[in-house]
């Protein structure tokens, strides 16, 4: 959702972001050569790692506007390895600053909730660089004539939603005086005018009362039906989800027919309850709330405030008569808010010291694979390792293809195919049914370095003899 005034949008709190991490650089197949040493051994180095795309909470970023304008972001690719054992450079990471309170979603699933200055989340990981032939050399394969390709970086399409991080949320109808109130309570300078929907963005203000400092959010005006998409309310209801306290700001000087503080209060309460269905275990209807009867500097406003105050107090609500224009009653209001915020903070469990637990992942990742019988002597092999090895293989190089066959055999794929009932000439697909590489399986062809021929070749591809 983008909102703004004038010639262009100034505030965006929901965007679809398309990110792509960098691809890993290819490994290098090179042989060291110098005078009198025509074959000095393999010296091809590994390719560099692709860059990551990282979201970082930045206190100086207040909107997602930049990603509304440029929704596609790509990290740098790793450089290929070179001869002489010169490893390719890693691709540059892309750091994307986001406001405090940004939620990352894939579909309806929340994958990250970024709260707190400096919080980081790697949204797309760069691909690993391919191994050079120096790293692939073995006692039998002394000078590999191939190298592994770099792996592609992750690509993701995610939704970023901003949910303001505030202790107290000011809710109420348009022109109820919320912007004026937050300006009077804090140093915030929101846009203020005497027409509905002046506020098109949530404003945050920092308020100090005694020893307590807390933040107040001026949420744009709600109207009846906001939870169903009317007006601006639905777009901004998410900004009060994190607030521990709600303050109903009620206009005691409105001249609109059919409106009064009590009816306004009941309309807003209905909208908050209707929005509860998306909040799970912390519904808005259960949050502590207070009633702020605003604009008592107007004679008729003061009379109306005194008239409706007993009705709110009969409901067990604390009521404050204030004037944002003259600052009447604001000290008492700020201390009451501070007390409610303090009570909520005291109810939270103590924060334990952060412990960093390092759990290294295996270099090869998941070792599991599965063989599925598709019928007609056709089999599908799935699993992270086989699929990753396919991406690393240069199919234009016979030796690289033979090396892939040897890796699969060592993993146990050959035995699993035999156990599944595959016979000579079986069609074997590796990947998915929609995207795969197809092989003809010949179980009598042995695996291992016995098939080595001239560099870059594999005798098995021309028929075993």
N, C-alpha and C positions, 0 to 999 in steps of 0.2 A: 504494500500500500504506500503510495506516494502522496504527500500533501504539501502544499506550499501556497505562496501568494506571488502575484506579479507575473514575471515572464517565464518562470520555470519552477520545478519542484525543489524544495529546500529540505524536506525530511522524508525519509523512506524507512519503514520498519518491517518490511517483508520483501524478500527478493528470492528469485531462483538463480542459483550460482552454478555455473558449469566450470569445473576445474579439471585440469590434466597435469599429472606429475610428469617429470622428465623421463625420457627413455634412457636405459643404460647404454653406455658405449660398447661397441663390439670389441672383442678381444682381437689380438693381432697374431697372425701366423708368420713368424720370421725366423730365419736361420742366421746365426752370427757368421760373418764372412770377413776375413782379412787375408793379407798376403801370406802364403804358405799354409793357411788354415781355411780351405774352402768350405768345410763343414764344421764350424766351431760349436755346434749345438744350438738348440732353440733359444731364442731371446725375445720372443713376442710377449708383450706385457698385457695385463688385463685392461678392460675398458673402465671408464669412470662411472660412478653411480649417478642415476638421474636425480634431479632435484625434487624435494618435497614441496607440497603446498600446505602452508601452516596458517591457521587462524590464531590471532593473538589479541587478547583483550587490551585495548588502549584507552586510557582515561581521556585522551584528547579527541577521540572519535565518538560522535553523538548520534550518527545516523548511518544507514546502509546505502546512502545515496550514490556513492561511488560505484557500488556493485549493481545498482539499478541502471546506471549509464554504461558500465562496461561489465557485463555479466560473465564474460569468458576470461579465465585466467590460466596461464600455462607456465610451468616451471621449466628450467633449462635442462637440456639433454646432456648426458655424460659424453665426454669425448672418447673416441676410440683409442685403444692402446697402440703402442708403436714398438718397433724393433729397438734393440738395445736396452730392453727391460724398462722402457719409459711408460709408466702407467698413465692412462688417460685421465684428464681432470674431471672432477665431479661436477655435475650440473648445479647451477645456483638454485638454492631454495627460494620460494616466493612467500614472503610474510604478508598476510592480509590482516590489517588492523580492523577490529570490530568493536562495537560498544559493549560496555559491561552489561550483562544480562542477555546476550545473544544465544538463542537456541538453534541448534543444527538438526534438521530433520531430513530423513529419506522416506518419502511417502508420509505415512502417519507415524513412523517410528522415530523417536527422539534418539539421536546418536551422541549428542553432546550438549551440555548446558554450561555455558561459559560465564562464570561469575568470578570477579576478582581481578584486579590489575595484574597483567602479566600472564594470566592463564593461557595455555597453549593447547591446541589440538591439531594433530596432523590429519588433514582432511583427505589427502591423496599422497601416497608414498611413491617415491621414485623407483624405477626399475633397477635391478642389480646389473652391474657391468659384466660383460662376458669374460670368461677366462681366456688368457692368451695361451699359445702352445707351450710356453715355458712351464706354465702351471699344470699342463695336461700330460707332460712327459712322464713315462714310467720306465721300469727296467727293460721291458720288452718294446715299448713304443718310445724310442729314445728321441725321435725328432718328429713329432706330430705335424702333419701337413695341413692342419686345420685349427681353427679357434672357435670358441663359442660366441654366439651373438648376444648382445645385450638384451635384457628383458624390457618390455614396454612398461611405462609408468601407469599407475592407476588413473582411471577417469571416473568422475562421479558428477551426478546432477543432484544438488541438495537445495533445500530451502532454508534460508536464514530468517529467523523471526526475532525481533527485539522485544524483550519484556523488561520494562523499566525496573531498576533495583531501587525501591523506595520503601521507607518504613511506614509512612502514612500516605494514603491516597485520598485526594479531595474529589468527591463525586457529586454530581448535581446537574441540573438542566443548563442549557446554554444561557449565558449572561447571568448566571447566579452569583457571579463575583469570585469565582475560583482563582482566576488569573490575578485579580487585584489582591486577593487574600495572600497568595503565595508571594507576591511582590512585597507585601507589607510584612510578612513573617521572615523573609529571607532577603538575600541580595540578588535573587533572580529578577530578570527584567523581561517578562513575557510581553507579547503584543496585547494591548488592551483596547477595546472599543465598545460602543454601545449597541452592537448588533449581534444577532445569533451567530454561532460558530466562528467567533473571533479566533479561538484557539484551534489551530489545525495540527499542532504537534504537542506531545506531552512535555511539560516543563518540569524540571527538577530544581528544588531549592534546598539549601542546607540551613537548618534551624538549630540554634543553641538555646537551651533552657536549663539553667543551673549547671550541673556537671554532665548533662546529657546532650549529645549532639545527634541529630537524626535528619533524615531526608524526607521531603514532602514532594509528592508528585501531583501536579495539576493535570488531571486527566480531561481531555476534551469532552464537551457536553454530551450527555446521553439524552435520548428522547424515548418515548414509549415505542416499543418495537425494535429497540437497538439490538437486542440479542438475536433478532431475526434478520438483521441487515439494514434496518432503517437508519438514516442519518449517518453520523460518523462514529457512533458508539461501538458498533461491533468491531471496527478496526482497532479500537483502542482499549477494549475491555481487557485484552491480554496484559496491558501495562499495569493493572492493579493486582495481577495474580500473586506477585511476590510480597505485596504489602501486608503487614501484620495488623494494621489498624485502618479503618475506613472512617472518613469524616464527611457526613452529609452537609453540603453547603446549600442552604435554602434561601431563596430570594424572598425577603419580606416586603419588597417594594415593587413587585411585578404588577403591571397594569393589564396583563393578558387575561381575557375572560376565561373562567373555568379553572384558574390556577390559584393555588394557595400552598403554603409550606407543607401542610399535612398531605394533600393529594400528590404534591411533587415527591415527597418522601416515599409514599406508597408505590408510585410508578417506578422510581429508581430501584426500590427493594424488589419489585417483581422482575425487573430486568436482571438484577444480580442473581436472583434465584434461578432464572431461566438459563443463565450462563454457567451455573454450577455443574451442568451435565458434562462439561469438558474438563473439569478440574480434578476429578478423582477424590482423593482423601483430604483435600484442603479447600472445601467449598467457600465461596465468598460469604454465604449466608451465616457461616459460623464465626466470622471475624468480629472482634470487638469493634464497636462503632460509637461515634458521638454525633450530636446534632449541633450544627453551627447556623444560627439564625443571623443572616447577614443583612447589612444595609439598615441598621437601627438608627443611623444618623438622620434618616428620613422620618419625619413625624409619624406618618401613617405606618411606616415600617416598624417603628418601636411599639406602636399600639398593637399591631398584628402579632409581633413577637411575644408580647406579654400575654396575648390571648391564647396562642397555641402552645406556649411553653408547658402548661400543666398537662396537656395531652401527651406530649413526648415523655415527660417525667413519669407519667402513669405507666408508660411502657418500659420503665426501667432504664431509660437513656439519660446520659448526662447532656445537658443543654447549655450552650454558651451564646449569649447575645453579643454580637461584635459589629464593628464597622471597619471595613478595610480602608475606607477613605480617611477616617479620623483616628484609626488605630485603637478605638475603644474596645476593651475586652480581649485584646490580642495577647497580653501577658498571661492572663489566666488560661487562655486557650493553649498557648504554647507549652505551659507547664503541665497541663492535663495530657496533652499529646505525649510529652516526654515521659510522664508516669506510665502511660499505657505501653509505650515502646519499651521502657525499662522493664516492665513486668513481663512482656513477651520475651525479651532477651534473657531474663533470669530463668525463664522456663525451659530454655534450650539446654540440651545436654552439654557438659563441658567439652571443650575442644581439646582433643588429645594431640600431643606433639606429632607432627608429620613424620612418618617412617617411610623411607624409600626402600621398597623390596625389589631387588633385581632378579628377574626370572628370564635368563637368556633363552631365546627361542632356538631350536635346532636349526643349523644352517640349511638343512635340506627341507625344513618344514614338515608337513604331514607325510608320513611314509606309507599311509594306507592307499590302496587302489582297489578297484572293483572291476570284475569282468562280468558283463551282461550278455546273455545269449539272446540275440535278436532273431534267431531262426535262420534256416537256409545256410548253415555253416558260416554265419556272420556274427561277429562279436564286437562289443563296444567296451573299451577300457577307459575308465574315468579315474580321476585322482589328481592331487595337486602336483606330485612329482612328475608323472608321465606328461601332463600337459605343459608343465614348466620346461621340461627337457625338450619338448617339441619346439617351443619358442626360441630355445637357445641353438637350435640346429640349423646349419646352413645346408639346405638340401641340394645345392648346386655342387657340393663337395662330397664325393663318394666316401671318403674316409670319415667325414663327420657323420654321415648317415650310418655307417657301420658302427661308429662309436655309440650312437644312440641305441642301436640294436643291442649292443653289449650292456649298456646301462640298464635297459629294460630287462634283459635276461638276469642280471645280478639282482634286480629288484624282486624277481620271482614271477614275472609276467608269463614267461614261457611255460613254467610248471602250472600256473593257474589256468592258462588256455588249455593245456592237456587235460587237467582235471575237469574242466567245463565241457569236454567232449569235442574240442576242435580237432580237425583232421587236416592233413596236408592240403595246401591251397586255400585255406580258410581266409575270408576277408576280415581283416581286423581294423577297426576304427578306433582312433585314440582322440579323445576330446569329448564332444557332445554329439547328439544325433543331428543337430543343425549345423555344427561347425567342427570338422574333424579332419585328420589326416588318415588316409587309407593305405594299408599295407597288405601284401599277400604273405601269409604265414607259411614258412617251410621249416618244419621242426627238425629235419635231418641236417640242416645247415648249422654247423657248430658256432657257438659264440666265443668271443675272446680274441686275443691278439694273433691267433693262428692265421687269420685272414689278411694279415698285413702284406701290402705290396709296396710299390713305389709311393712316395709321399703324395697324399691327396687321393689315393685310390683304395678300393676294397674289392678283393677278388670275388666276394660273395655276390656282388651286384651283377657280375657277368656270368654267374653260375659256378658252383663249387666243383673243383676237380682235385 
